[in-house]
Amino acid sequence: MKRGLFSSILLFLFFSVSAQNVNLDYYLPDDVTYDKEITKPSSILGFEVGEWHVNHTQVVQYYKAIAAQSPKATLITYGQTYEKRPLIMLAVSSPKNIKQLDKLKEQRGGLRYPDFKSDLAGMPVVMYMGHSVHGNEASGVNASLLSAYHFTAAKEIEEDLENIILLIDPAINPDGINRFASWVNSHKSYYPNGDRNNRELNEAWPRGRTNHYWFDLNRDWLPVQHPESKGRIAQLQEWLPNIVLDFHEMGTDNTYFFQPGIPSRNNPLTPAKNFELTEKIATYHAKYLDKIGSLYYSKESFDDYYFGKGSTYPDIQGAVGILFEQASSRGNLHESDYGKISFPFTIRNQFTTALSSFDAATDMRVELNTYMSDFYKDAKTEYTEDDDKAIIFGAMEDYGRTFHFADILLQHNIQLYSLEEDVTLNGVPFKSGKSFIVPLDQPQYRLVKSLFESRTTFQDSLFYDVSTWNMPMAFNLNSLSLSSKILNLAKVVNVSNGLSFKEGKVIGEAGAYSYAFEWDEYYTPKALYKLMDLGYQLRVSHKEFQTKDKKNYGRGTILVEKGNSEKTDKAFYEDLKTIAAKTGVNIYALSTGLTGGVNLGSPSISVLKKPSIALLVDDGVGSADAGEIWHLFDQRMEIPITLMATHRMSVADLDRYNVIILPTGDYSILGEKEAEKLKSWVQKGGTLISRGSAMNWLADNDIAVFNFQNPDYSDTTSQKQYADLENARGAKVTGGAIFKAKLDITHPIGYGYKNAEIHVFKQGNQFLEPSGNPYANPLVYAESPLASGYVHPTNLAMMKNKGVIQISGKGKGKTIGFVDNPNFRAYWFGTNKMFLNAVFFGQTINNASTR
């Protein structure tokens, strides 16, 4: 066919159906008859699919109707979002299979065990269909309505349903979906023109991509820090699907992408057979998209490296993950390089690849079940050839961080044991009750290796997402690989069925002279704030002291007294017990102020002010960074904060806050007036915490002193291959790697840390020159900083001994700058405390230690 003729046909397809005259026949195959007893989507929605953007409530209503009508379907509710929306999926199969789903799930569980005698030829294949993990990629959730209708009402596939179970998850991110649908529907014109400048196509900050706390849920399949992910991963571990479909959208000036991705960027832990199966399935997509005349491509974008994405997590589970990326209409009609893309057109493409995937799964059923069985057999073989037989991890001083990592492992169906006696291995002590052992002789062997591995050599230098995710480094835990299973060497308890958080307690009686708790445990900031909120006096010790029972208390220890509270000693004691239990923090009664080291009335013990915190959000601010901070305070520490829109800076009374946080972002929206106002606030004694590019804005406006250095990528080569340009430029980007840093644990920013060596996660090429005042650099990169992941050699050379955290002073106040993100994706528990130390202890930092 001539190119011009094909282009004309394509443009006709883009224009042929608008949202105003779409009908169900536009989407459905023309060779299929449908059961009239099954309700069509429009009967529930009140409009045709693609005419308006469906909201989550409407999706749930339709799925409930289908489940009530069809013997081929049952509705599964697997959780609830932060905004209290139900997380659902529709299981679709033959009526016989629907009646015995529990039995079929149990049979599938045997695929993970090499000695399981399973009937692979008779076992149904399972395909999970996940839609719109990004809420503003709306073609997915709207296409899911068509899938629910087609797969329950189509008469021609009834025989096929005997051999397949579909798990149709219509809305992985209900909160984001609703945010986006509300925006688009509120700005919809009945006669759209597709103008890129239209308000409908340019949604307001933070946009609908993310969940309630502005997290990208497609990066949370591995960390599982949010309810949407926790419920979904639990279902996947229960069902063990053979194929996982992940419906997305990409930039408007594109066509349609389906995997395989770029071959050189596959994770080396993923078997080559996975790529072969993905390629084979791709031929089905091509056939179906050819039939409707849609442009598409494969193998040139995206990758399967990070196991925390929806299309890659299945690859380490013996399944095949498949990413679909549809050029987005971002509303109802949108101009593009290929013509005007209509919303119905995007929905049809997504539904079409659902049909092609169904055919592939049906035809390849035995091959896919065999592959999963072989995946775990091969993992068993790899284990027997591995010198490592178990991994032990823990933190001597902190149960909280250790618990939360253990909880992640358990959510992935990883077998886990709790250490019940103290041991020292290779000179590293591991404490009873605060350490866990992961045996490698288990089905999830490959996933465990992924979570614990450090890798610094790669086949490719470009990554769609991060290049490493070593969890012990993220949690700041001691970790050792062992040549023995250790289960025979120490007392352990199997906790694979679940783990409960340990409560703290008050050691001592009511009416003590004072009470103290060390700053070691993860939830000490929560305990501190709750006691402040009750009106008690809280102080922090900047020097060590010892009590008569020879117990040593380090820097950062918190002293608690009744202060001006009128509560009785008994009521005070009960409050301490309640807070200790909830936070896991042990609080000790002190009988006298005459302690060794400094006494309890020492000027080296500072009275703390309760933080009143404003977090800047809205236009210009990086929503992911802001959301991670909001989540840390709101969900973890239960500390109320004000989300202050940037445009409020000019009118807000800043004196009501003693801590203001600027996440990374572009603050050009703030003018000279706002800059002077913020500078004055700092000079009067405020604590300003800044992250990433916010530090540049503060330096440019003389609010703080930070000096940065740009890497030198100059090249004297006279000619290079044009074809290599994209890769050469991309290789210079630090997309996500882990680096070693040196922490001053005597500095208030370092309180609660026992070891000066810590790992930080870095994205981007911001390099901070150390301050001339050596006391102003509490955290700097190590001389040999790379711990795990990819970094360009020029960037690595730039990092050595550069600043990670720096303190700038102005007047009575301080600005604390964080180059790297201490709250990355909510799973970098190991560096959270440094950020919280800035909030609680920034007020106490000696001005002589600032730059």
Secondary structure, DSSP 8 states (H G I E B T S, - for coil): --HHHHHHHHHHHHHH--TTT--GGGTS-TT--B-TTS--HHHHHSS-BTTB---HHHHHHHHHHHHHH-TTEEEEEEEE-TT--EEEEEEE--HHHHHTHHHHHHHHHGGG-TT----TTTS-EEEEEEE-SSTT-THHHHHHHHHHHHHHHBGGGTTGGGGEEEEEES-S-HHHHHHHHHHHHHT--SS----TT-GGGS--TT-SSS-TT---GGG-TTT--SHHHHHHHHHHHHH--SEEEEEEEE-SS--EEES---GGGS-TTS-HHHHHHHHHHHHHHHHHHHHHT---B-SSS--S--TTSTTTGGGGTTSEEEEEEEE--SSSEEEETTEEEEHHHHHHHHHHHHHHHHHHHHHTHHHHHHHHHHHHHHHHHHHHH-S--EEEEE-SS-HHHHHHHHHHHHHTT---EEE-S-EEETTEEE-TTSEEEEESSSTTHHHHHHHH------S-S--SS-S---HHHHHT-EEEEESS-STTTS-EEE-TT--------EES-TT-SEEEE-S-STTHHHHHHHHHHTT-EEEEESS-EE-TT--EE-TT-EEEE-TT----HHHHHHHHHHHHHHHT--EEEES-S--EES-TT-TTEEE-----EEEEESTTB-HHHHHHHHHIIIIII----EEEEGGGTTTS-GGG-SEEEE-SB--TTS-HHHHHHHHHHHHTT-EEEEETHHHHHHHHTTSS---B---------S---GGGHHHHHHTTS--SEEEEEEE-TTSGGGTT-S-SEEEEEE-S---B---SSGGG-SEEEEEEEEEES---HHHHHHHTT-EEEEEEEETTEEEEEESS-TTGGGT-HHHHHHHHHHHHHGGGS-GGG--
